[in-house]
Amino acid sequence: METFNYSDLSKTDIARLVQRNVDPANEIRTLVENVIEQVKLNGDSALLNYAEQFDKVELSKLYLNKAELEELASAVSEDQQEALQTAYANIYKFHKAQLKQEDKVETMPGVTCWRELRAIEKVGLYIPGGTAVLPSTFLMLGIPARIAGCNEIVVCSPPQKNGKVNAFIAYVALMLGIEKVYLVGGSQAIAAMAYGTESITRVDKIFGPGNQFVTKAKTIIQSTTTTAIDMPAGPSEVLVIADNTAKPAYVAADLLAQAEHGIDSQSILVCTSETIAQQTLAEVEKQLAVLPRAEIAKQAIDNSYVIITQNLDEAMDFSNQYAPEHLILATTNWQQLTAKIINAGSVFLGNLTPESAGDYASGTNHTLPTSSYARAYSGVSVDSFVKKITFQYLTEEGIQNIGPSVEILAEMEGLHAHRNAVSVRMNNN
C-alpha cells in the first residue's frame, strides 16, 4: 500500500485518489450495452447462452423451484441455520422499526395534507455469486422487501458449476418465502429484470450490489427504461480512520475483510500516527499470508493506499471527500467525530465494532452506495421498497381560506384555468 502525507497532497492529487472504478475508454459500457440489447431482443435464449459463455455452465432451465430449493437447503447444518436465523431476526427487527405511518398535518384551518406508504409492486433482487456467494445480501434485500409488502419478488443469482445455487442461498429463499430463484448473473440478470423475458417478470425496481458490469448495467437501465434502481452499488470499499488508540491487528483485519471481496475492492487507511500505520501494514502482511482468498485480497490491497494526517479533523476531511461505502472510526475518540461525518454509507464506531458485524448480523443493511455515491445516496432500507403518496383534503372552510392565495399565485403565473378551478368552488359555497 502506497503511503501519502495529507499535507503534501494538492486538490488534484486528492481528486485522483478518491476516484475509483472508472471506465475511461467505455470498454465496460460497450460490453454491457451489447449484453442488454441481446437480452432485450432474445430473452431466455440470450440468458442461456450467457450462462454458458460467462458462467461456464449449460442450463436446461433458468430457475430452481421450491422442491429443488428445499433439497439444496437440506445440506445446511444446524449451527449454520442458527447463524442465519440470528441474522434474520436482527435485520428484521432493525428494518421493521423503519415502517412508520406519518401524521396528518392541518396546514391551515380546513386544509389537511398527509402521506401514505405503498409498496413497490414488483421488485428484482440481484444476489451476487461470483468469487463469493452472499446469502447475507439475500437477507439484506429480501427482509425489507417482505416488510414493505412487495407483491412480487424476482430473485436472480448466478448459477454455480453444478447448474444450481448453493445451499445457503436456497435456505434463505425458503426463510423469505420465495419459491423460485432464477439462475442468471451479471449484467444479463439486470437486463432480464428490466425488460422481462419469457421466464422472468419485468420489475419496477432493481436492488443489489455487484461488480463493475452489474453496476454499469444498473446505471444504463435507470437512464434508458422506466425501471428504477436502488443505487449504484459496485465493488466493495472501506475507509478506516485510526489514531494512536487504534489496535493495529484489528485495523488490518478490517482492511483485509473488504479486500477479499474482489480485486477491484479498495481498503483505505487514514491514520494520524505513522507508527500505527506501519504496525498495521505489518499486520496486513501477517494476516494476509494465511487467508484462503489471499491472492484476491493482495491485488485489492496493492490498489489501496495509506494517508497520514496531522489530526482526526484532517482525517475526517479526507473521508468526506472519499465518501466511503463503509467508514470505520478505529479510535476511542469516535464520539468527537460522528457529527463531522457528511458522506458515508454505514459507520462503525470504536475498536470493538468490526464492519463484518454490519455485513452479517447486527441488523443494519449492507447494501450501500460505493464509488463516492454516498455523497447523494443512502443504503437500502424499507423506504427503498415503498413509495410515499401525498394526499390533501379541503373542507368548505379550507377552500375559502386557501382559495384567495391560490387565485393570486395562478394569476401571477398566467395560468387562468388554475385560478378558475379554485374560483368556481369558492363562488359555489
C-alpha positions in Angstrom: 0.0 0.0 0.0 1.4 3.3 -1.1 1.6 6.0 1.7 0.9 9.7 1.3 1.1 12.6 3.6 -2.1 14.6 3.5 -0.4 17.9 3.9 1.6 17.2 0.7 -1.5 16.5 -1.5 -2.9 19.0 -3.8 -6.6 19.2 -4.7 -5.8 17.4 -8.0 -4.0 14.7 -6.0 -6.9 14.2 -3.7 -9.4 14.1 -6.6 -7.3 11.4 -8.3 -7.1 9.3 -5.0 -10.8 9.4 -4.3 -11.7 8.4 -7.9 -12.3 4.6 -8.4 -13.9 2.1 -10.6 -13.8 4.4 -13.7 -14.3 3.3 -17.3 -12.4 6.0 -19.2 -12.4 4.1 -22.6 -16.1 3.0 -22.1 -15.0 -0.6 -22.5 -17.3 -1.9 -19.8 -20.2 0.3 -21.1 -19.8 -1.1 -24.6 -19.8 -4.7 -23.5 -22.7 -4.2 -21.1 -24.8 -2.3 -23.7 -24.4 -5.3 -26.0 -25.5 -7.7 -23.4 -28.5 -5.6 -22.6 -29.5 -5.4 -26.2 -29.2 -9.2 -26.7 -31.4 -9.9 -23.7 -33.9 -7.4 -24.8 -34.1 -9.0 -28.3 -33.7 -12.7 -27.5 -34.9 -13.1 -23.9 -34.4 -16.6 -22.4 -32.2 -17.7 -25.3 -29.7 -15.0 -24.6 -29.7 -15.8 -20.9 -29.0 -19.5 -21.6 -26.2 -18.5 -23.9 -24.6 -16.1 -21.4 -24.7 -18.8 -18.7 -22.6 -21.0 -21.0 -20.3 -18.1 -22.0 -19.8 -16.4 -18.7 -20.6 -19.0 -16.0 -19.3 -22.0 -17.9 -22.5 -24.0 -17.2 -25.1 -25.4 -19.6 -28.5 -24.9 -18.2 -31.6 -26.9 -19.1 -33.9 -24.3 -17.5 -33.4 -20.8 -16.0 -34.8 -21.4 -12.5 -35.0 -23.6 -9.4 -38.4 -24.3 -7.9 -39.4 -24.8 -4.3 -38.8 -28.5 -4.2 -35.3 -28.0 -5.7 -34.6 -25.3 -3.2 -35.7 -27.5 -0.3 -33.4 -30.3 -1.5 -30.4 -27.9 -1.6 -31.3 -26.3 1.7 -31.2 -29.7 3.5 -27.4 -29.5 3.3 -27.3 -26.5 5.7 -26.1 -27.6 9.1 -27.9 -26.8 12.4 -25.3 -24.2 13.5 -25.4 -22.6 10.1 -29.2 -22.4 10.3 -28.9 -20.9 13.7 -26.5 -18.2 12.5 -28.7 -17.3 9.5 -31.8 -17.2 11.8 -29.9 -14.8 14.2 -29.0 -12.6 11.3 -32.6 -12.7 10.0 -34.0 -11.8 13.4 -31.7 -8.8 13.9 -32.1 -7.5 10.4 -35.9 -7.9 10.6 -36.1 -6.0 14.0 -34.0 -3.1 12.7 -35.9 -2.7 9.5 -39.4 -3.3 10.9 -38.9 -0.1 13.0 -38.5 1.9 9.8 -42.1 1.2 8.7 -43.9 4.2 10.1 -47.1 6.0 9.1 -46.8 9.8 9.1 -49.2 12.1 10.9 -51.8 14.1 9.1 -51.0 17.8 9.1 -53.5 20.6 9.0 -51.5 23.3 7.2 -54.3 25.9 7.8 -57.9 25.5 9.0 -59.8 23.2 6.7 -56.7 22.1 4.7 -55.2 18.7 5.6 -52.2 17.1 4.0 -50.5 13.7 4.6 -48.5 10.9 3.1 -49.2 7.2 2.9 -46.9 4.3 2.1 -47.5 2.0 -0.7 -45.2 -0.9 -1.5 -43.5 -1.1 -4.9 -45.4 -3.9 -6.6 -42.6 -5.8 -8.4 -39.0 -5.7 -7.3 -36.0 -7.6 -8.5 -33.2 -8.7 -6.2 -29.7 -9.4 -7.6 -27.7 -11.7 -5.3 -24.0 -11.9 -6.3 -22.5 -15.3 -6.7 -19.1 -14.9 -8.4 -16.0 -15.5 -6.4 -18.1 -15.3 -3.2 -21.7 -16.4 -2.7 -23.6 -13.9 -0.5 -26.7 -15.2 1.4 -26.3 -12.2 3.6 -27.2 -10.0 0.7 -30.3 -12.0 0.1 -31.3 -11.4 3.7 -30.5 -7.6 3.4 -32.7 -7.3 0.4 -35.4 -9.8 1.0 -36.3 -8.8 4.5 -37.1 -5.1 3.8 -39.0 -6.2 0.7 -41.2 -8.5 2.7 -41.7 -5.9 5.5 -42.7 -3.3 2.8 -45.2 -5.8 1.4 -44.0 -6.0 -2.2 -46.4 -8.2 -4.2 -43.8 -9.9 -6.4 -40.1 -10.5 -5.7 -37.9 -11.7 -8.5 -34.6 -13.2 -7.4 -31.6 -13.7 -9.8 -28.3 -15.2 -8.8 -25.5 -16.7 -11.0 -25.5 -20.5 -11.3 -22.8 -22.5 -9.7 -20.8 -25.0 -11.7 -23.4 -27.7 -10.9 -26.2 -25.5 -12.5 -27.7 -24.7 -9.2 -27.3 -22.1 -6.4 -25.5 -23.0 -3.2 -27.3 -24.4 -0.1 -27.3 -21.1 1.8 -29.0 -19.1 -0.9 -31.6 -21.9 -1.1 -32.1 -21.9 2.7 -32.6 -18.1 2.8 -35.0 -18.2 -0.1 -37.2 -20.6 2.0 -36.8 -18.3 5.0 -38.1 -15.5 3.0 -41.0 -17.4 1.4 -39.5 -17.2 -2.1 -40.3 -20.3 -4.1 -38.3 -19.6 -7.3 -34.7 -18.4 -7.9 -33.5 -17.6 -11.4 -30.1 -18.8 -12.4 -29.0 -15.6 -14.0 -26.0 -13.5 -13.1 -24.1 -10.4 -14.3 -25.4 -7.6 -16.4 -27.7 -10.0 -18.2 -29.7 -10.5 -15.0 -30.2 -6.8 -14.7 -31.3 -6.6 -18.3 -33.7 -9.5 -17.8 -35.4 -7.9 -14.8 -35.6 -4.5 -16.5 -37.1 -5.8 -19.8 -38.6 -9.1 -18.8 -38.1 -12.4 -20.7 -40.3 -15.4 -21.4 -39.5 -16.7 -17.9 -38.6 -13.6 -15.9 -41.1 -10.9 -15.0 -40.2 -7.3 -15.7 -39.9 -5.5 -12.4 -40.4 -1.9 -11.3 -37.1 -1.5 -9.3 -33.9 -3.5 -9.2 -31.8 -4.0 -6.0 -28.5 -5.5 -5.2 -24.7 -4.9 -5.4 -22.4 -6.4 -8.0 -19.2 -6.0 -9.9 -18.5 -3.1 -12.3 -20.5 -4.8 -15.1 -23.6 -5.2 -12.8 -23.2 -1.6 -11.6 -22.9 -0.3 -15.2 -25.9 -2.2 -16.3 -28.0 -0.7 -13.5 -27.0 2.8 -14.3 -27.7 2.2 -18.0 -31.1 0.7 -17.2 -32.1 3.5 -15.0 -31.4 6.1 -17.7 -33.0 4.1 -20.6 -36.1 2.4 -19.1 -38.8 3.1 -16.6 -37.2 0.6 -14.2 -35.6 2.2 -11.2 -32.6 1.0 -9.2 -31.7 1.2 -5.5 -28.3 2.9 -6.1 -25.0 2.4 -7.9 -23.6 -0.3 -5.6 -20.4 -1.7 -7.1 -17.2 -3.2 -5.8 -16.9 -3.0 -2.0 -14.7 -0.5 -0.1 -13.8 0.6 3.4 -12.0 3.6 4.8 -10.6 3.2 8.3 -9.7 6.3 10.4 -7.2 5.3 13.0 -5.3 7.2 15.7 -2.8 6.1 18.4 -5.7 4.5 20.3 -6.4 2.0 17.5 -5.4 -1.7 17.6 -3.2 -2.4 14.5 -4.3 -6.1 14.4 -8.0 -5.0 14.3 -7.4 -2.4 11.7 -5.5 -4.8 9.5 -8.3 -7.4 9.8 -10.9 -4.7 8.7 -8.8 -3.7 5.7 -8.4 -7.3 4.6 -12.1 -8.1 5.2 -13.0 -5.7 2.4 -10.0 -6.6 0.2 -11.1 -10.3 0.0 -14.3 -9.3 -1.7 -12.6 -8.9 -5.1 -9.6 -7.5 -6.9 -11.4 -4.2 -7.6 -12.3 -3.7 -3.9 -10.5 -0.9 -2.1 -9.2 -0.6 1.5 -8.1 2.8 2.6 -6.2 3.6 5.9 -6.3 7.2 7.1 -4.0 7.4 10.1 -2.9 10.2 12.5 0.1 8.1 13.6 2.8 6.9 11.3 3.8 4.3 13.9 0.3 2.9 14.0 0.2 2.9 10.2 3.5 0.9 10.0 2.3 -1.6 12.6 -1.0 -2.0 10.7 0.8 -2.7 7.4 3.0 -5.3 9.1 -0.2 -6.9 10.5 -1.8 -6.8 7.0 1.2 -8.9 5.6 1.0 -11.3 8.6 -2.8 -11.9 8.3 -2.8 -11.9 4.5 -0.4 -14.9 4.4 -3.0 -17.2 6.0 -6.1 -16.1 4.2 -7.7 -18.6 1.8 -8.5 -15.7 -0.5 -5.0 -14.2 -0.2 -4.5 -13.9 -3.9 -7.6 -11.8 -4.4 -7.0 -9.7 -1.2 -3.4 -9.0 -2.2 -4.4 -7.5 -5.5 -7.0 -5.3 -3.8 -4.5 -4.2 -1.1 -2.0 -3.4 -3.8 -4.5 -1.0 -5.3 -5.2 0.6 -2.0 -3.3 3.2 0.0 -2.5 4.9 3.3 -3.0 8.6 4.1 -1.1 10.1 7.1 -2.8 13.2 8.6 -1.8 15.5 11.4 -5.0 15.1 13.3 -8.5 13.5 13.3 -10.1 16.6 11.7 -7.9 16.2 8.7 -8.6 12.5 8.6 -12.4 13.3 8.6 -11.9 15.9 5.9 -10.4 13.3 3.6 -13.0 10.7 4.4 -15.8 13.1 3.5 -14.1 13.7 0.1 -13.7 10.0 -0.4 -17.3 9.3 0.7 -16.7 5.6 1.6 -19.2 2.8 1.5 -18.0 1.7 4.9 -16.4 4.0 7.4 -14.6 2.6 10.5 -13.6 5.0 13.3 -10.8 3.0 14.9 -10.4 5.3 17.9 -11.6 5.6 21.4 -12.3 9.3 20.5 -15.0 8.4 17.9 -17.7 10.5 19.7 -15.9 13.7 18.7 -16.1 12.7 15.1 -19.6 11.5 14.4 -21.1 14.9 14.0 -18.4 15.7 11.4 -19.4 12.8 9.1 -21.0 14.2 6.0 -20.6 11.4 3.4 -20.6 7.7 4.3 -22.8 4.7 3.6 -22.5 2.9 7.0 -20.3 3.8 10.0 -18.7 1.5 12.6 -17.6 3.1 15.9 -14.7 2.2 18.1 -12.2 -0.6 18.3 -14.7 -3.4 19.0 -17.1 -2.7 16.1 -15.9 -4.6 13.0 -17.5 -3.9 9.7 -18.2 -7.6 9.5 -20.9 -7.2 12.2 -22.9 -4.9 9.8 -22.2 -7.2 6.9 -24.0 -10.1 8.5 -26.0 -9.8 11.7 -26.1 -6.5 13.7 -29.3 -5.5 11.9 -28.2 -2.6 9.6 -28.3 -3.1 5.9 -25.0 -3.8 4.0 -26.3 -2.8 0.5 -24.7 0.6 0.4 -23.5 3.2 -2.1 -19.9 2.9 -3.4 -17.6 4.9 -5.6 -18.4 8.2 -3.8 -22.1 7.8 -4.4 -22.5 8.1 -0.6 -22.4 11.9 -1.3 -26.0 11.6 -2.6 -27.4 8.1 -1.8 -28.4 6.2 1.3 -28.1 2.5 1.9 -31.1 0.2 1.3 -33.9 0.3 3.8 -37.6 -0.3 3.9 -38.0 3.1 2.4 -36.3 1.8 -0.7 -39.2 -0.6 -1.3 -42.0 1.8 -0.8 -43.5 4.9 -2.5 -44.8 7.8 -0.4 -48.0 9.2 -1.9 -49.3 12.6 -0.8 -52.9 13.3 -0.1 -54.8 16.5 0.6 -58.4 17.2 1.6 -60.1 20.6 1.7 -63.4 21.4 3.6 -65.7 24.4 2.8 -63.7 26.4 5.4 -60.4 25.2 3.7 -61.3 26.3 0.2 -62.3 29.7 1.5 -59.1 30.1 3.5 -56.6 28.9 0.9 -58.5 30.0 -2.3 -57.5 33.7 -2.5 -53.8 32.8 -2.2 -54.1 30.2 -4.9 -56.0 32.6 -7.2 -53.3 35.2 -6.9 -50.5 32.7 -7.4 -52.2 31.3 -10.5 -52.7 34.8 -11.8 -49.0 35.6 -11.2 -48.1 32.6 -13.4 -50.6 33.4 -16.1 -52.4 30.1 -15.6 -56.1 31.2 -15.6 -57.6 27.7 -15.7 -55.8 27.0 -12.4 -57.3 30.1 -10.9 -60.7 29.2 -12.2 -60.6 25.7 -10.7 -60.5 27.4 -7.3 -62.8 30.3 -8.1 -65.7 28.1 -9.2 -65.5 26.3 -5.9 -65.3 29.4 -3.8 -68.2 31.0 -5.6 -70.5 28.0 -5.2 -70.0 27.7 -1.4 
